[in-house]
Structures are given as structure tokens and as C-alpha cells.
Amino acid sequence: MMHLEISALLCVQGLGKRYGAFTALQEASFDLWPGEVMAVVGESGSGKTTLLNVIAARMQPDHGSVHYRMRDGALKDVHAMTQAEQRLLARTDWGFVHQHSADGLRMDVSAGANVGERLMGLGHRNYGQLRASAQEWLQRVEIDPLRIDDTPRIFSGGMRQRLQIARNLVTNPRLIFMDEPTSGLDVSVQARLLDLLRQLTQELRLAMVIVTHDLAVARLLAHRMVVMQRGRIVEMGLTDQVLDDPQHPYTQLLVSSVLQP
């Protein structure tokens, strides 16, 4: 594994996960590089959300490993960390944007408090600075800073997703996990959100693993793509290459079903 230690940010090797007799994940392996966006695609039940949750240490694998390069350069086994170390990583160097915004936001506290909470978790206590940071990030994700005291309950679906992004990015993470972030949003709102994500990943040089069933989302955002079927990675490569010249029969079916009128 020596070659992985040069510059890979995330090293995923041989991950497997079962639920009773059902195999959800089999021998999943890939590397992710700093600033790279990787899309994980496949039909419902293909194992993509299980893969995301195992990588993000929200679920323990039955076998295999996930190594993450810390800021000091050390490559650490995520699942060998203590729960306290995992929590610290999740609220500093990582972010997780949920498909359903209610899972990723505190719905009954203000937008400003949702953003500032992660900073408070790092020991920030100056109210003025917390509020200023929250206002700055609301503006960056195209939410009117005057809405800082409103709760997410009165936000639209698109605004809630943008607030989730602000909440996750305020600590300057290096890696973001996203689970179907555009699901349930209408087409125009999806387009705005995708433009924002593309802009932020480039500007901040964020690495991202994004689970999506939408190949158009993958083409717009991702440098590389992983195609999953029945818990296995069946194809992996540069996004345009996979979509324009799919090699595996399942990928061919997936692409053709989307492209057919």
C-alpha cells in the first residue's frame, strides 16, 4: 500500500457489508484524491448508500478498510479510531449532506445557529464572530443573510439544502459526503444547487463523494464515476469516458435507459 501514501486523501480497500443473509457491499475498493469529486451511481438497492455510510464511518464494515489522510500527512484507519476521534473528524475535516434536510439540520433553531453550531463544537464562543461567519456563509450559498434568525422549517427545500451545505463548509473541511442532495427538488432548483456545488468544490478544492441516481448530476459535478450493481463496483473511470463509452453491460443499460426518449 506504499503508493497510496504519496497523496491519496481516502483509500478504500475491500469493503464488505452484510445484513443477515443479504450482501449489501462486496469488495469495494478505490482511492480518492484531494480536490476530486467522485460520483457513485446505480439503481436503488445497488449498495451505493451503504458504501457511503461505511466510508463516512456511520456504519461498520464486516471486512475491508477505509484510510484517511489527516492534515499532518498520517494515513489513519477510520474504523480503528475511537468514537470521539470519529466525531471530531466528522465535524471538522469532513461534512455530510443528507438527502432529507431534516436529517442534517436542526429544524427548530435559527439558520445562523445551524451554521454556527459546528464552529461552537470547535470551541468558538465569540457571539459576534459566530454570527458574522454564519452571515458570510449564508451569503455564499445564496441565502439572504437577513434570514439568519429564521428557522429551516420556513425555508424551501432548495434553501434547506443550501443551508446544509453552509453548515458543513463553515469549518473548512477537505472531504464532503453527499447522499442524493438534489433528490425531491424541482429542475430549476436542482440546477441552481448544482451550479453552487460545482463553484464551491472548485473554489475550495473540496474532495467529494456524491451518491446519485441521476447521471446528469454525475456528469456535471464528478471527475470520476463508480457504477454499482448488487453491492459490487462493476465499472469505474473518468465520468465522461464511462458515460460516453460504457464497458460493462449494466452500465450500458443504465446509460441507454437514461438517453432513450
C-alpha positions in Angstrom: 0.0 0.0 0.0 3.1 2.3 -0.1 2.0 4.0 -3.4 -1.3 5.1 -1.7 0.7 7.1 0.9 2.0 9.6 -1.6 -1.0 11.8 -2.0 -4.4 9.9 -1.9 -6.8 11.6 0.5 -9.0 8.5 1.0 -8.1 4.8 0.4 -11.0 2.4 0.4 -10.0 -1.3 0.2 -12.1 -4.5 0.0 -15.1 -3.2 1.8 -17.9 -5.7 2.6 -21.2 -5.4 4.4 -24.0 -7.9 5.0 -27.5 -7.5 6.5 -28.2 -11.0 7.7 -28.2 -13.2 4.5 -28.2 -10.1 2.2 -24.9 -8.9 0.9 -25.1 -5.1 0.5 -21.5 -4.5 -0.3 -18.8 -6.7 -1.8 -15.0 -6.0 -2.2 -15.4 -2.2 -2.9 -12.1 -0.5 -3.5 -11.0 2.9 -4.8 -8.8 5.9 -4.0 -9.9 9.5 -3.8 -7.5 12.4 -4.4 -7.5 15.9 -2.9 -10.0 18.1 -4.7 -11.5 15.2 -6.6 -15.3 14.7 -7.0 -16.4 11.1 -7.3 -20.0 10.1 -8.2 -21.4 6.7 -7.0 -24.3 5.7 -9.3 -26.5 2.7 -9.6 -30.2 1.7 -9.3 -32.0 1.6 -6.0 -30.6 -1.2 -3.8 -27.2 -1.4 -5.6 -25.3 -0.6 -2.4 -24.3 3.0 -3.1 -25.8 4.4 0.2 -24.3 1.6 2.2 -20.9 2.3 0.6 -21.2 6.0 1.5 -22.2 5.2 5.1 -19.4 2.8 5.6 -16.8 5.2 4.2 -18.1 8.0 6.3 -17.8 5.8 9.5 -21.6 5.9 10.0 -21.6 2.1 9.7 -19.0 -0.5 10.5 -17.9 -2.8 7.6 -17.8 -6.6 8.0 -14.4 -6.5 6.3 -12.1 -4.2 4.4 -10.7 -0.8 5.4 -11.0 2.9 5.0 -7.9 5.0 5.5 -8.0 8.8 5.5 -5.0 11.2 5.2 -5.0 13.6 8.2 -3.8 17.2 7.9 -0.4 16.1 9.4 0.0 13.6 6.5 -0.7 10.5 8.5 -2.9 7.9 6.8 -5.3 6.7 9.6 -7.7 3.7 9.6 -11.1 5.4 10.1 -12.8 2.4 11.7 -9.9 1.9 14.1 -10.5 5.4 15.5 -12.3 5.9 18.8 -15.9 7.3 18.6 -14.6 10.6 19.9 -12.0 10.8 17.1 -14.6 9.9 14.5 -16.9 12.6 15.8 -14.2 15.2 15.7 -13.3 14.2 12.2 -17.0 14.4 11.2 -17.4 17.9 12.4 -14.1 19.4 11.3 -12.4 17.8 8.3 -15.5 16.1 6.9 -19.0 17.1 6.0 -22.2 15.1 5.3 -25.1 16.5 3.3 -28.2 14.3 3.7 -30.9 13.6 1.1 -33.5 14.7 3.5 -32.6 18.1 5.0 -34.4 17.4 8.3 -31.7 14.7 8.9 -28.9 17.2 8.5 -30.3 20.3 10.1 -31.8 21.3 13.5 -35.2 22.4 12.3 -36.3 24.4 15.3 -33.2 26.6 15.8 -32.2 29.5 13.5 -30.3 29.3 10.3 -27.5 31.2 11.9 -27.4 28.7 14.9 -27.3 25.8 12.4 -24.2 27.2 10.8 -22.5 28.4 14.0 -23.1 25.2 15.9 -20.2 23.4 14.1 -17.9 26.3 15.0 -19.0 26.1 18.6 -18.1 22.4 18.6 -14.5 23.5 17.9 -14.5 25.9 20.8 -15.6 29.2 19.2 -17.5 31.2 21.7 -17.5 34.9 20.5 -21.1 35.6 19.6 -20.3 38.4 17.2 -17.7 36.3 15.3 -20.1 33.3 15.1 -22.9 35.4 13.7 -20.6 37.1 11.2 -19.3 33.7 10.0 -22.9 32.4 9.7 -23.9 35.5 7.7 -20.9 35.1 5.4 -21.8 31.5 4.7 -25.5 32.2 4.2 -24.5 34.7 1.5 -22.0 32.3 -0.1 -24.8 29.7 -0.5 -27.2 32.3 -1.9 -29.4 32.6 1.2 -30.3 36.2 2.2 -28.3 37.0 5.4 -31.4 38.8 6.7 -32.9 35.2 7.1 -30.3 34.4 9.7 -32.8 34.3 12.5 -35.4 32.3 10.6 -35.7 28.5 11.3 -35.3 26.0 8.5 -38.9 25.0 8.9 -40.0 28.0 6.9 -37.3 27.6 4.2 -38.0 26.0 0.8 -36.4 22.6 0.1 -33.7 24.2 -2.0 -32.9 26.7 0.7 -32.6 23.9 3.3 -30.2 22.0 1.1 -28.1 25.2 0.7 -28.2 25.7 4.5 -27.0 22.1 5.0 -24.0 22.9 2.7 -23.2 26.1 4.6 -23.4 24.2 7.9 -21.0 21.6 6.6 -18.5 24.0 4.9 -18.1 26.6 7.7 -15.3 24.5 9.3 -13.3 24.4 6.1 -13.4 20.6 5.6 -11.4 18.7 3.0 -13.9 16.0 2.2 -17.7 16.1 1.8 -20.1 13.2 1.5 -23.4 13.8 -0.2 -26.4 11.4 -0.4 -28.7 12.3 -3.3 -28.6 16.1 -2.5 -30.8 17.1 -5.4 -33.5 14.4 -4.8 -37.0 15.8 -4.5 -36.1 19.3 -5.8 -37.7 20.7 -8.9 -35.5 21.0 -12.0 -34.8 24.8 -11.7 -33.8 24.5 -8.0 -31.6 21.4 -8.8 -29.8 23.5 -11.5 -29.0 26.3 -9.1 -27.9 23.9 -6.4 -25.6 22.0 -8.8 -24.1 25.3 -10.1 -23.4 26.2 -6.5 -21.8 22.9 -5.7 -19.6 23.0 -8.8 -18.5 26.5 -7.9 -17.7 25.7 -4.2 -15.8 22.4 -4.9 -13.6 24.2 -7.4 -13.1 27.3 -5.3 -12.3 25.4 -2.0 -10.7 22.4 -3.7 -13.0 20.1 -1.9 -13.0 16.4 -2.4 -16.4 14.9 -2.6 -18.1 11.5 -2.7 -21.6 12.0 -4.1 -24.3 9.3 -4.3 -26.8 9.9 -7.0 -29.2 8.1 -9.3 -29.1 11.0 -11.8 -26.3 10.6 -14.4 -26.7 14.2 -15.4 -25.7 15.2 -11.9 -22.7 12.9 -12.1 -21.6 14.4 -15.5 -21.9 17.9 -14.2 -20.1 17.5 -10.9 -17.8 14.4 -10.9 -14.3 13.9 -12.3 -14.7 10.1 -11.9 -17.6 7.7 -11.5 -18.2 4.4 -9.8 -21.0 2.3 -11.1 -22.5 -0.2 -8.6 -24.7 -3.3 -9.2 -25.8 -5.7 -6.5 -23.2 -4.4 -4.0 -20.3 -4.6 -6.4 -18.4 -1.9 -8.3 -18.8 -3.1 -11.9 -17.2 -0.1 -13.6 -15.0 2.9 -12.6 -13.4 5.6 -14.6 -13.4 9.2 -15.8 -17.0 10.4 -15.8 -17.2 11.4 -19.5 -15.5 8.2 -20.5 -17.8 5.9 -18.6 -20.9 7.8 -19.8 -19.8 8.1 -23.5 -18.3 4.7 -23.8 -19.6 2.4 -21.1 -17.9 -1.0 -21.0 -19.9 -3.1 -18.6 -23.4 -4.4 -19.8 -25.1 -3.0 -16.7 -23.5 0.5 -17.3 -24.6 0.3 -20.9 -28.1 -0.5 -19.8 -28.1 2.3 -17.3 -26.8 4.9 -19.8 -29.1 3.8 -22.6 -32.2 3.8 -20.4 -31.5 7.5 -19.5 -30.7 8.5 -23.1 -33.7 6.9 -24.7 -36.6 9.4 -25.4 
